[in-house]
Amino acid sequence: DAYHTLMTHRSAVELGLAPPDPKFASEPAHISLSNGHGLGVLGVPPGQPMPPYLNYPQEVVDGLAEAYGDQDKADILQGTA
């Protein structure tokens, strides 16, 4: 919905978690579904590595194992590098 898109995505940009380009969630692909829903396939520009843990701040990374319930699940997110 329009509120989610404006506020959530803007907040992520302000926190430095998302790129400032408003089309970042549409690249490299966006699949539009019905009723305002869609699926974004995210990536990084060719030749640039994906940052570990999707570039979340260290305090978020430190709490992943507790939030997921085990370290193995948290370690999967590290593999985005």
mmCIF file of the C-alpha atoms, coordinates in Angstrom:
data_MODEL
# 
_entry.id   MODEL 
# 
loop_
_atom_site.group_PDB 
_atom_site.id 
_atom_site.type_symbol 
_atom_site.label_atom_id 
_atom_site.label_alt_id 
_atom_site.label_comp_id 
_atom_site.label_asym_id 
_atom_site.label_entity_id 
_atom_site.label_seq_id 
_atom_site.pdbx_PDB_ins_code 
_atom_site.Cartn_x 
_atom_site.Cartn_y 
_atom_site.Cartn_z 
_atom_site.occupancy 
_atom_site.B_iso_or_equiv 
_atom_site.pdbx_formal_charge 
_atom_site.auth_seq_id 
_atom_site.auth_comp_id 
_atom_site.auth_asym_id 
_atom_site.auth_atom_id 
_atom_site.pdbx_PDB_model_num 
ATOM 1  C CA . ASP A 1 1  ? 0.000  0.000   0.000   1.00 0.00 ? 1  ASP A CA 1 
ATOM 2  C CA . ALA A 1 2  ? 1.043  3.585   -0.446  1.00 0.00 ? 2  ALA A CA 1 
ATOM 3  C CA . TYR A 1 3  ? 1.654  4.228   3.268   1.00 0.00 ? 3  TYR A CA 1 
ATOM 4  C CA . HIS A 1 4  ? 3.915  1.171   3.621   1.00 0.00 ? 4  HIS A CA 1 
ATOM 5  C CA . THR A 1 5  ? 5.906  2.040   0.534   1.00 0.00 ? 5  THR A CA 1 
ATOM 6  C CA . LEU A 1 6  ? 6.462  5.671   1.494   1.00 0.00 ? 6  LEU A CA 1 
ATOM 7  C CA . MET A 1 7  ? 7.173  5.276   5.203   1.00 0.00 ? 7  MET A CA 1 
ATOM 8  C CA . THR A 1 8  ? 8.930  1.903   5.444   1.00 0.00 ? 8  THR A CA 1 
ATOM 9  C CA . HIS A 1 9  ? 11.172 2.350   2.456   1.00 0.00 ? 9  HIS A CA 1 
ATOM 10 C CA . ARG A 1 10 ? 11.969 5.957   3.360   1.00 0.00 ? 10 ARG A CA 1 
ATOM 11 C CA . SER A 1 11 ? 12.895 4.878   6.888   1.00 0.00 ? 11 SER A CA 1 
ATOM 12 C CA . ALA A 1 12 ? 15.241 2.220   5.518   1.00 0.00 ? 12 ALA A CA 1 
ATOM 13 C CA . VAL A 1 13 ? 16.953 4.840   3.350   1.00 0.00 ? 13 VAL A CA 1 
ATOM 14 C CA . GLU A 1 14 ? 17.264 7.274   6.278   1.00 0.00 ? 14 GLU A CA 1 
ATOM 15 C CA . LEU A 1 15 ? 18.850 4.522   8.407   1.00 0.00 ? 15 LEU A CA 1 
ATOM 16 C CA . GLY A 1 16 ? 21.313 3.702   5.643   1.00 0.00 ? 16 GLY A CA 1 
ATOM 17 C CA . LEU A 1 17 ? 19.867 0.206   5.162   1.00 0.00 ? 17 LEU A CA 1 
ATOM 18 C CA . ALA A 1 18 ? 18.612 0.843   1.628   1.00 0.00 ? 18 ALA A CA 1 
ATOM 19 C CA . PRO A 1 19 ? 20.020 2.788   -1.305  1.00 0.00 ? 19 PRO A CA 1 
ATOM 20 C CA . PRO A 1 20 ? 18.610 6.283   -1.896  1.00 0.00 ? 20 PRO A CA 1 
ATOM 21 C CA . ASP A 1 21 ? 17.478 5.405   -5.438  1.00 0.00 ? 21 ASP A CA 1 
ATOM 22 C CA . PRO A 1 22 ? 13.675 5.072   -5.225  1.00 0.00 ? 22 PRO A CA 1 
ATOM 23 C CA . LYS A 1 23 ? 13.760 2.264   -7.809  1.00 0.00 ? 23 LYS A CA 1 
ATOM 24 C CA . PHE A 1 24 ? 16.155 0.088   -5.775  1.00 0.00 ? 24 PHE A CA 1 
ATOM 25 C CA . ALA A 1 25 ? 13.399 -2.398  -4.943  1.00 0.00 ? 25 ALA A CA 1 
ATOM 26 C CA . SER A 1 26 ? 12.614 -2.837  -8.637  1.00 0.00 ? 26 SER A CA 1 
ATOM 27 C CA . GLU A 1 27 ? 16.111 -3.813  -9.764  1.00 0.00 ? 27 GLU A CA 1 
ATOM 28 C CA . PRO A 1 28 ? 17.090 -6.270  -11.076 1.00 0.00 ? 28 PRO A CA 1 
ATOM 29 C CA . ALA A 1 29 ? 13.487 -7.496  -11.247 1.00 0.00 ? 29 ALA A CA 1 
ATOM 30 C CA . HIS A 1 30 ? 10.050 -6.757  -9.834  1.00 0.00 ? 30 HIS A CA 1 
ATOM 31 C CA . ILE A 1 31 ? 7.067  -9.050  -10.254 1.00 0.00 ? 31 ILE A CA 1 
ATOM 32 C CA . SER A 1 32 ? 3.718  -7.293  -9.867  1.00 0.00 ? 32 SER A CA 1 
ATOM 33 C CA . LEU A 1 33 ? 0.846  -9.316  -8.458  1.00 0.00 ? 33 LEU A CA 1 
ATOM 34 C CA . SER A 1 34 ? -2.769 -8.383  -7.795  1.00 0.00 ? 34 SER A CA 1 
ATOM 35 C CA . ASN A 1 35 ? -4.188 -6.032  -5.170  1.00 0.00 ? 35 ASN A CA 1 
ATOM 36 C CA . GLY A 1 36 ? -1.011 -3.969  -4.865  1.00 0.00 ? 36 GLY A CA 1 
ATOM 37 C CA . HIS A 1 37 ? 1.247  -6.867  -3.954  1.00 0.00 ? 37 HIS A CA 1 
ATOM 38 C CA . GLY A 1 38 ? 4.520  -7.689  -5.620  1.00 0.00 ? 38 GLY A CA 1 
ATOM 39 C CA . LEU A 1 39 ? 7.828  -9.449  -5.292  1.00 0.00 ? 39 LEU A CA 1 
ATOM 40 C CA . GLY A 1 40 ? 11.149 -7.671  -5.605  1.00 0.00 ? 40 GLY A CA 1 
ATOM 41 C CA . VAL A 1 41 ? 14.292 -9.593  -6.492  1.00 0.00 ? 41 VAL A CA 1 
ATOM 42 C CA . LEU A 1 42 ? 17.177 -7.633  -5.014  1.00 0.00 ? 42 LEU A CA 1 
ATOM 43 C CA . GLY A 1 43 ? 20.823 -7.769  -5.844  1.00 0.00 ? 43 GLY A CA 1 
ATOM 44 C CA . VAL A 1 44 ? 23.906 -5.630  -6.109  1.00 0.00 ? 44 VAL A CA 1 
ATOM 45 C CA . PRO A 1 45 ? 25.408 -4.070  -9.220  1.00 0.00 ? 45 PRO A CA 1 
ATOM 46 C CA . PRO A 1 46 ? 27.597 -6.408  -11.274 1.00 0.00 ? 46 PRO A CA 1 
ATOM 47 C CA . GLY A 1 47 ? 31.124 -6.635  -9.919  1.00 0.00 ? 47 GLY A CA 1 
ATOM 48 C CA . GLN A 1 48 ? 30.211 -5.510  -6.402  1.00 0.00 ? 48 GLN A CA 1 
ATOM 49 C CA . PRO A 1 49 ? 30.076 -8.034  -3.557  1.00 0.00 ? 49 PRO A CA 1 
ATOM 50 C CA . MET A 1 50 ? 26.940 -8.463  -1.475  1.00 0.00 ? 50 MET A CA 1 
ATOM 51 C CA . PRO A 1 51 ? 27.733 -7.213  2.039   1.00 0.00 ? 51 PRO A CA 1 
ATOM 52 C CA . PRO A 1 52 ? 27.600 -9.747  4.877   1.00 0.00 ? 52 PRO A CA 1 
ATOM 53 C CA . TYR A 1 53 ? 24.303 -9.920  6.757   1.00 0.00 ? 53 TYR A CA 1 
ATOM 54 C CA . LEU A 1 54 ? 22.679 -7.712  4.105   1.00 0.00 ? 54 LEU A CA 1 
ATOM 55 C CA . ASN A 1 55 ? 24.627 -4.784  5.615   1.00 0.00 ? 55 ASN A CA 1 
ATOM 56 C CA . TYR A 1 56 ? 22.489 -4.674  8.766   1.00 0.00 ? 56 TYR A CA 1 
ATOM 57 C CA . PRO A 1 57 ? 24.050 -2.785  11.704  1.00 0.00 ? 57 PRO A CA 1 
ATOM 58 C CA . GLN A 1 58 ? 26.194 -4.872  14.064  1.00 0.00 ? 58 GLN A CA 1 
ATOM 59 C CA . GLU A 1 59 ? 23.662 -4.610  16.912  1.00 0.00 ? 59 GLU A CA 1 
ATOM 60 C CA . VAL A 1 60 ? 21.075 -6.278  14.659  1.00 0.00 ? 60 VAL A CA 1 
ATOM 61 C CA . VAL A 1 61 ? 23.542 -8.971  13.565  1.00 0.00 ? 61 VAL A CA 1 
ATOM 62 C CA . ASP A 1 62 ? 24.438 -9.661  17.203  1.00 0.00 ? 62 ASP A CA 1 
ATOM 63 C CA . GLY A 1 63 ? 20.790 -10.465 17.992  1.00 0.00 ? 63 GLY A CA 1 
ATOM 64 C CA . LEU A 1 64 ? 20.069 -12.737 15.020  1.00 0.00 ? 64 LEU A CA 1 
ATOM 65 C CA . ALA A 1 65 ? 20.805 -16.078 16.699  1.00 0.00 ? 65 ALA A CA 1 
ATOM 66 C CA . GLU A 1 66 ? 18.516 -15.236 19.602  1.00 0.00 ? 66 GLU A CA 1 
ATOM 67 C CA . ALA A 1 67 ? 15.770 -13.955 17.298  1.00 0.00 ? 67 ALA A CA 1 
ATOM 68 C CA . TYR A 1 68 ? 15.956 -16.991 14.986  1.00 0.00 ? 68 TYR A CA 1 
ATOM 69 C CA . GLY A 1 69 ? 16.364 -19.455 17.827  1.00 0.00 ? 69 GLY A CA 1 
ATOM 70 C CA . ASP A 1 70 ? 19.669 -20.919 16.660  1.00 0.00 ? 70 ASP A CA 1 
ATOM 71 C CA . GLN A 1 71 ? 23.014 -19.858 15.252  1.00 0.00 ? 71 GLN A CA 1 
ATOM 72 C CA . ASP A 1 72 ? 22.739 -21.995 12.091  1.00 0.00 ? 72 ASP A CA 1 
ATOM 73 C CA . LYS A 1 73 ? 19.807 -19.926 10.827  1.00 0.00 ? 73 LYS A CA 1 
ATOM 74 C CA . ALA A 1 74 ? 21.605 -16.682 11.645  1.00 0.00 ? 74 ALA A CA 1 
ATOM 75 C CA . ASP A 1 75 ? 24.703 -17.919 9.796   1.00 0.00 ? 75 ASP A CA 1 
ATOM 76 C CA . ILE A 1 76 ? 22.676 -18.378 6.589   1.00 0.00 ? 76 ILE A CA 1 
ATOM 77 C CA . LEU A 1 77 ? 22.192 -14.614 6.446   1.00 0.00 ? 77 LEU A CA 1 
ATOM 78 C CA . GLN A 1 78 ? 25.940 -14.092 6.771   1.00 0.00 ? 78 GLN A CA 1 
ATOM 79 C CA . GLY A 1 79 ? 26.314 -16.089 3.564   1.00 0.00 ? 79 GLY A CA 1 
ATOM 80 C CA . THR A 1 80 ? 24.857 -13.240 1.556   1.00 0.00 ? 80 THR A CA 1 
ATOM 81 C CA . ALA A 1 81 ? 28.397 -11.921 1.231   1.00 0.00 ? 81 ALA A CA 1 
# 
